[in-house]
């Protein structure tokens, strides 16, 4: 159908009449000028894509009427301009596409219809591990191992780049997806098919929000939902509330952007922004660089918001110039945004839009800080770190406790490393990693780390040789300016050599610790520490041997590495003692903001970005030499342990079957609060005694060849066995942390997969009981696919993380939520009951359903299908089934 808003289209430049834009000012509606800038992006997409089928005039009116409709749970469609993926989530997406082509062909349709309509960029960045460090050839060795381990996966992705149109793949060794997006892939304004329109995106990584710092609206979605967007489906979303976050004042000269984001994270967690947009405004925003804004936007998932938007302003334009973007394109970007009323002046309060709520932060109150030991929102001032850690040691087991008896707080374990004697105690730093796009995209903190390293080396300080130090930049540009500014040799001297370009320690690809170190930690049952410049530090994520993990700025990572312990008060205790016996304090080494900016202005220049990115798709010779077919249908190799056709569509027919009630289900797991996707579907190492290890061993693989769960996401047989396989899983059915549960018919304690298999063989459906924030953490579609394949029909939780709930919906697993004020304890649920869940014929969004127990008890829960579209997906058995039927009919 024709677009009823076509009359709004007009040329942006009279000299180029063929290039038009939808001039929303011509609506002549005063409400447009009062909209938050982030909502204007949703409105423009709805106007431009209005076809009275997928996007209706009513949707446009609802968005335009945001001030009234935001509180009414109204559903609106959104067509992002593009999709971004990384390889851990990209491989399963391409596997699904390949399997969907097979399914469409089987149902008599054209398999070519399964092809991205919406442009997609896939950056291979999550496969490299820190196997080698503190060597001049660490980078080369780690990249060689990456290709050796992942050749099958990379060949498959290369097939995908040939078989599917509209999909660009950035080879391994290029950088971290969000930094590459910021520095290279972001268009800010699209110029396509004769129209200018705002760049926007969804991504299969929760930290997709980093791009919001450049004024590009984006957020993370489940891989399953992203696949539907790639196939042309709009996202169905509840029109969000928008919290205005007003920044004022100038930060202290010694404060970093990391300190600001950790402060914002804790503050917004307290405010409560789950499911909302946060839009930054106020004169303090003008004081922040794009790199600073991107750091704040990157950690949006950690404070729970959907998006963390900084509208485009003059600072954004200067960043585009600095990063070597085309001058003519930059001119059109600014002209378009000014013409459509989306260009911001943060010092002009007359431009401030309406917000649902306004929250303020004075940047002058921010102090140097870290977050931990188990969650990114648990901010600790650096001045309080020693005291806080020692309190956590003895506190009850939990997010801020380790239950170490007081008489054990001073335990020490001696060990020998490379012929020298050392000792570890509680709080000893064993991993120090400058990693993650959160900070490596920011020249100020990276150069700050380099300058601190130079001063430390000049002062005669060193890092103990057993500490696993590493530097994994988010792009080659970082190495370029660290080298040109002269600080790289000093970083290397302290052990911070470049080990790879990718998401390494932050995702759990930290590699092994030296064996004597791991043995000493185990022998003494020590609370060893990892310090990283990342965005996530959930228990069991960084390394199995580091039970305490702290997020810190890159300069602080180096400081704690030199100290060798977290149990230090930098204000009164020296960082170290040099060869002459002189005490060196952190304040003696810490660079000021002016020092850093002087180096940044001199060495972070457009030519660097142009040189690195003009050859990004061709520079990796190993990738170039990979041979891959280009057939429409993928030829599955039955011997492959990486790529396997998934069983999701095996019995799919064109006809819909009505949803069936869940009858007499057993509870597979009874879990508590803040169960993360790392608990549900780990990305790290495959334990040698796990069901996944037994499967791989049966396929004649040795432990050295297991690789990680993240790299095996193209094989459902591994991933279903890895579901709930995190060694830190706390299941109330057993009295220890372990990936195990009780199989109630036999009373045996089994690995979760083995118990689920027994239930499945006996024909018993399963559910999971859990608490608040179920599924928080990384956006992992396997955290929904895995439970689905285990036979879990529903999850009953107190609340859900947004992306994970969406993923459950996408797989046809029912997300149930206790009524307000109720939980398992108040209802007297033990998890040993059997549950029957009644599914009515007439389903409505967020309706209440009856749950009957075999004890005779009955209670109600909310069925968290939040929109009519989600109910449509559920009736189809999931979003992919819906798409296959649509393409095959």
Beta strands, then each sheet from edge to edge (+ up, - down):
strand 1: 9-11
strand 2: 20-22
strand 3: 75-78
strand 4: 82-86
strand 5: 119-123
strand 6: 167-170
strand 7: 189-192
strand 8: 195-198
strand 9: 200-203
strand 10: 217-220
strand 11: 235-238
strand 12: 242-248
strand 13: 277-281
strand 14: 307-309
strand 15: 357-362
strand 16: 369-371
strand 17: 379-381
strand 18: 412-417
strand 19: 420-425
strand 20: 429-434
strand 21: 468-471
strand 22: 529-532
strand 23: 548-551
strand 24: 576-577
strand 25: 583-584
strand 26: 662-670
strand 27: 740-743
strand 28: 748-751
strand 29: 766-769
strand 30: 792-797
strand 31: 814-818
strand 32: 835-837
strand 33: 848-853
strand 34: 858-863
sheet 1: 1+ 2- 8- 7+
sheet 2: 3+ 11-
sheet 3: 6+ 5+ 4+ 9+ 10+
sheet 4: 14+ 13+ 12+ 15+
sheet 5: 16+ 17-
sheet 6: 18+ 19-
sheet 7: 21+ 20+ 22+ 23+
sheet 8: 24+ 25-
sheet 9: 26+ 29+ 30+ 31+ 34- 33+ 32- 26+
sheet 10: 27+ 28-
end
